[in-house]
Amino acid sequence: MSRQTVEVFHELLKKGWIDRQEDALFWSYAEDPDVQEELEDFKAVMGCDLVRAGTRLYLIPTQDNDLFLKNNMDFRRNIRRDKTIRNRDLYLMNYMSVYMIYTFFGGEGNDPQCREFISKEDFIVQFTEQCKLTEHADLSAEDEIPDYSDNFIQLSKAWLSKLDGEPDSQKFDCKYGILNRILARYKIDEIFDVSSDGLIRPTRKLKDLMPYFLRKDRIVQIQNWIREGQENAENK
């Protein structure tokens, strides 16, 4: 294996991508057909994928990756280093994360991004309304409802039981605290940014990778998750 291939992979491991403008030398290495062929071997062994988006080449862990793929214990440590966070709040944050992605990337067609920003206040209002609809889903209806519906209902109740809290709160017992904890983690992971006026925006990294992560089948799946509670409540 060539030294150039190892250098490219090392650079990808350091920050997750190579940018053509910022990393011209490594980009030129990655353009070499021999290097590309050898990188395929890394992909197979490491359980990762390579995605080109505009002027960047990204390294993405797959479900087979046993080094970098995050699980709930990793998420718990990232959100708070001690173990006092309850599982209910952990899963609630996962649910909110799915909804946040849907809020920005719930569109149709080749470009799923449907908005540029949202305020923290407006996001909390929208997520609260979603949880109210989900809470009232009728599980006794004759129509078949997926197994995850009951879990979503319980998580929605957990969210609705929380106080609003202060906009800069970090407490798990209030809505702003839960949201701010997630956003702090997402800032580190370069997924979402929050400006000084409280506006949430997806980063370039997230916008680059959404076409990869939200292929048509995944967009439909997330849309169905979110709309399930709405339809069940409206039909009650």
For each residue, the residues with C-beta under 8 A, 3 or more apart:
1: 5 6 38 41
2: 5 6 34 35 38
3: 6 7
4: 7 8 29 32 35
5: 1 2 8 9 29 34 35 38 39 42
6: 1 2 3 9 10
7: 3 4 10 11 26 29
8: 4 5 11 12 18 26 29 30 35 39
9: 5 6 12 13 39 42 59
10: 6 7 13 14
11: 7 8 14 15 18 23 26
12: 8 9 15 16 17 18 50 57 58 59
13: 9 10 59
14: 10 11
15: 11 12
16: 12 58 59 205
17: 12 56 57 58 59 205
18: 8 11 12 23 26 27 30 56 57
19: 22 23 27 55 56
20: 23 24 27 55 56
21: 24 55
22: 19
23: 11 18 19 20 26 27
24: 20 21 27 28
25: 28 29
26: 7 8 11 18 23 29 30
27: 18 19 20 23 24 30 31 57
28: 24 25 31 32
29: 4 5 7 8 25 26 32 35
30: 8 18 26 27 35 36 39 57
31: 27 28 35 36
32: 4 28 29 35 36
33: 36 37
34: 2 5 37 38
35: 2 4 5 8 29 30 31 32 38 39
36: 30 31 32 33 39 40
37: 33 34 40 41
38: 1 2 5 34 35 41 42
39: 5 8 9 30 35 36 42 43 50
40: 36 37 43 44
41: 1 37 38 44 45
42: 5 9 38 39 45 46 48
43: 39 40 46 48 49 50
44: 40 41
45: 41 42
46: 42 43 65 67
47: 61 62 63 64 65 66 67 69
48: 42 43 59 60 61 62 65 68
49: 43 59 60 62 212
50: 12 39 43 57 58 59 60
51: 57 58 60 208 209 212
52: 56 57 58
53: 56 58 208 209 211 212
54: 208
55: 19 20 21
56: 17 18 19 20 52 53 208
57: 12 17 18 27 30 50 51 52
58: 12 16 17 50 51 52 53 205 208 209
59: 9 12 13 16 17 48 49 50
60: 48 49 50 51 209 212
61: 47 48 65 67 68 69
62: 47 48 49 65 69
63: 47 69
64: 47
65: 46 47 48 61 62 68 69
66: 47 69
67: 46 47 61
68: 48 61 65
69: 47 61 62 63 65 66
70: 74 75 78
71: 74 75
72: 75 76 90
73: 76 77
74: 70 71 77 78
75: 70 71 72 78 79 90 93 94
76: 72 73 79 80 83 85 90
77: 73 74 80 81
78: 70 74 75 185 188
79: 75 76 85 90 93 181 182 185
80: 76 77 84 85 181
81: 77
82: 85
83: 76
84: 80
85: 76 79 80 82 89 90 172
86: 89 90 172
87: 90 91
88: 91 92 154 155 158
89: 85 86 92 93 158 172 178
90: 72 75 76 79 85 86 87 93 94
91: 87 88 94 95 151 155
92: 88 89 95 96 155 158 159 178
93: 75 79 89 90 96 97 178 181 182
94: 75 90 91 97 98
95: 91 92 98 99 152 155
96: 92 93 99 100 127 159 178 179 182
97: 93 94 100 101 182
98: 94 95 101 102 222 225 226
99: 95 96 102 103 127 130 226
100: 96 97 103 104 123 182 192 200
101: 97 98 104 105 214 222
102: 98 99 105 106 222 223 225 226
103: 99 100 106 115 118 123 126
104: 100 101 113 114 115 118 202
105: 101 102 112 113 114 202 210 214 219
106: 102 103 112 114 219 222 223 226
107: 111 112 113 114
108: 112 219
109: 112
110: 211
111: 107 211
112: 105 106 107 108 109 210 211 214 219
113: 104 105 107 116 202 207 210
114: 104 105 106 107
115: 103 104 118
116: 113 201
117: 199 200 201
118: 103 104 115 122 123 126 199 200
119: 122 123 197 198 199 200
120: 123 124 167 176 179 180 183 194 198 199 200
121: 124 125 167 198
122: 118 119 125 126
123: 100 103 118 119 120 126 127 179 200
124: 120 121 127 128 164 175 176 179
125: 121 122 128 129
126: 103 118 122 123 129 130
127: 96 99 123 124 130 131 159
128: 124 125 131 132 159 160 175
129: 125 126 132 133
130: 99 126 127 133 134 156 226 229 230
131: 127 128 134 135 155 156 157 159 160
132: 128 129 135 136 156 160
133: 129 130 136 137 229 230 233 234
134: 130 131 137 152 153 156 228 229 230 232 233
135: 131 132 153 156 157 160 229
136: 132 133 232 233 236
137: 133 134 145 149 152 153 228 229 232 233 236
138: 141 232 233 235 236
139: 145 149 150 153
140:
141: 138 145 232 235 236
142:
143:
144:
145: 137 139 141 149 228 232
146: 149 228
147: 150 151
148: 151 152 225
149: 137 139 145 146 152 153 228 229 232
150: 139 147 153 154
151: 91 147 148 154 155
152: 95 134 137 148 149 155 156 225 228 229
153: 134 135 137 139 149 150 156 157 229
154: 88 150 151 157 158
155: 88 91 92 95 131 151 152 158 159
156: 130 131 132 134 135 152 153 159 160 229
157: 131 135 153 154 160 161
158: 88 89 92 154 155 161 162
159: 92 96 127 128 131 155 156 162 175 178
160: 128 131 132 135 156 157
161: 157 158
162: 158 159 165 173 174 175 178
163: 173 174 175
164: 124 174 175 176
165: 162 169 171 173 174 175 176 177
166: 169 174 176
167: 120 121 176 198
168: 176 180
169: 165 166 174 176 177 180
170: 177 180 181
171: 165 174 177
172: 85 86 89 177 178 181
173: 162 163 165 177
174: 162 163 164 165 166 169 171 177 178
175: 124 128 159 162 163 164 165 178 179
176: 120 124 164 165 166 167 168 169 179 180
177: 165 169 170 171 172 173 174 180 181
178: 89 92 93 96 159 162 172 174 175 181 182
179: 96 120 123 124 175 176 182 183
180: 120 168 169 170 176 177 183 184
181: 79 80 93 170 172 177 178 184 185
182: 79 93 96 97 100 178 179 185 186
183: 120 179 180 186 187 192 194 200
184: 180 181 187 188
185: 78 79 181 182 188 189
186: 182 183 189 190 191 192
187: 183 184 190 191 192 193 194
188: 78 184 185
189: 185 186
190: 186 187 203 205 206
191: 186 187 202 203 205 206
192: 100 183 186 187 200 201 202 203 206
193: 187 200 201 202 203
194: 120 183 187 198 199 200 201
195: 198 199 201
196:
197: 119
198: 119 120 121 167 194 195
199: 117 118 119 120 194 195
200: 100 117 118 119 120 123 183 192 193 194
201: 116 117 192 193 194 195
202: 104 105 113 191 192 193 206 207 210
203: 190 191 192 193 206 207
204: 207 208
205: 16 17 58 190 191 208 209
206: 190 191 192 202 203 209 210
207: 113 202 203 204 210
208: 51 53 54 56 58 204 205 211
209: 51 53 58 60 205 206 212 213
210: 105 112 113 202 206 207 213 214
211: 53 110 111 112 208 214 215
212: 49 51 53 60 209 215
213: 209 210 218
214: 101 105 112 210 211 218 219 222
215: 211 212 218 219
216: 219 220
217: 220 221
218: 213 214 215 221 222
219: 105 106 108 112 214 215 216 222 223
220: 216 217 223 224
221: 217 218 224 225
222: 98 101 102 106 214 218 219 225 226
223: 102 106 219 220 226 227
224: 220 221 227 228
225: 98 102 148 152 221 222 228
226: 98 99 102 106 130 222 223 229 230
227: 223 224 230 231
228: 134 137 145 146 149 152 224 225 231 232
229: 130 133 134 135 137 149 152 153 156 226 232 233
230: 130 133 134 226 227 233 234
231: 227 228 234 235
232: 134 136 137 138 141 145 149 228 229 235 236
233: 133 134 136 137 138 229 230 236
234: 133 230 231
235: 138 141 231 232
236: 136 137 138 141 232 233
